[in-house]
C-alpha cells in the first residue's frame, strides 16, 4: 500500500503523538508499505523547535521506503489558548501545498492525525482528487477540550461542533484510542460501520518488569529503601500536575518517600517554582528511548493526574508504558471513565483535584508492598493483553486492507 500520513507531531519527539506516529511509520515500512509523512519540525513537549531543525524552512528526509516532508511551523514560547490556535493553523497553511502535491504520488490511503483538525479539509480534498481512502485518527478530542478549558468561547460551540461533525462524516474511517472515546464518536454522529478502535500500544518486549538494582536510582542518588512515586511525560496544563506538588507537600515528612518528576512542557517552570521549598522531589529531563525501561522501573508507584474537565477527552499515552512496567498506577479519574476502567484491578483512582485523597492513596500504596505487587502484576497482564504493539498494529494493517477492498 501507499500510505500518506498527515500530522503535526513526529520523531524525534520522545513523547505523545509524535512517538506513536513514528513507530507506526517504521512498522508499516518494515512490512513493505510505501510511506510518506507530511509533518512539522519537532517541538513537543518543550515548545521549542528541535536542534538542527528550522521553524520557517521546508525540508525533505528519506529513510528506506519512507519520505518525511517537514513544513514550517510557528511555535509560541508561552502557549495560551489563542496562541495554540494560531500555532495549529500555521501548520495547516504551510503544509497545504505539500499535501496537495502528493496527489501525483497517488496514495491508497491518507491517514490524518488529530490534533489538529485544521488539516482535515486539505486531507479530504486530496483524497477526493486522487481517489484515495481518507482515514481520520483522533488522539485527542481537541475541540471538546478547547471548549471545556475555555480556549474557544462557548458561544461558538454550535457552529464549531457542526463543522466538526461535517468533516468527520466525510472520512471513510474514523478511529480513536479508547472505548470511551469511541462512544463519544458515536455521539458525534460517526456511524458504527466507520468507527474503529485503534489504541496506542507498548512494545512489551522492550518495556517489562526488571529485576535487580535499578541503574537510575544510583544515577539520582535514591536509596534502594526509598519508595519512588514517578510522573514521566509532558508537563502541560491539562495534566493537573499541581496535585503531585500538593501531595509531596502533605507527605514531606514521610520517611523514604521520594517523588520523581521527569519531563518538560508549558507548565514546567510554574510547577518547579511552586515546589521550590520541597526537598522530596527530583526533577529529571526526558530520557532517551534506551533508558525508558530503567526509568519506568524506577517507580514503585506511577502517578497519572488529569484535570477534571479532561479525564475522558483523552486517553494518556503514557499509561501503556506505566502498566507494561508492572507497577501500580495512582490516577485521578472519575468512576466510569476509560482511565478508571483500565485501572479497576491494576491501580487506584481518586477524584480529580482531591489532593487529600491522592496523598492518602499514595501513602497506602507505599506502605503495602503486597498490594503494590498484586496491582503491578495485573497491570502487566492488562498491558500485554490489550496494548501489545505487534498485535495492535497487525489489527490496524488489516483494517487498512479491508478498507481498500470495501465499498461503504
Secondary structure by P-SEA (a helix, b strand, c coil): cbbbbbccccccccccaaaaaaaaaaaaaaabbbbbbbbcccccccccccccccccbbbbbbcccbbbbbbbbbbbccccaaaaaaaaaaaaaaaaaaaaacccccccbbbbccccccaaaaaaaaaaaabbbbbbbbccaaaaaaaaaccccccaaaaaaaaaaaaaaaccbbbbccaaaaaaaaaaccccccbbbbbbbcccccccccccccaaaaaacccccbbbbcccccccccccaaaaaaaaaaacccccbbbbbbbcccaaaaaaaaacccccbbbbccccccaaaaaaacccbbbbbbcccccccccccaaaaaaaacbbbbbbbccccaaaaaaccccccccccaaaaaaaaaaaaaacaaaaaaaaaaaaaaaaacccaaaaaaaaaaaaaaaaaccc
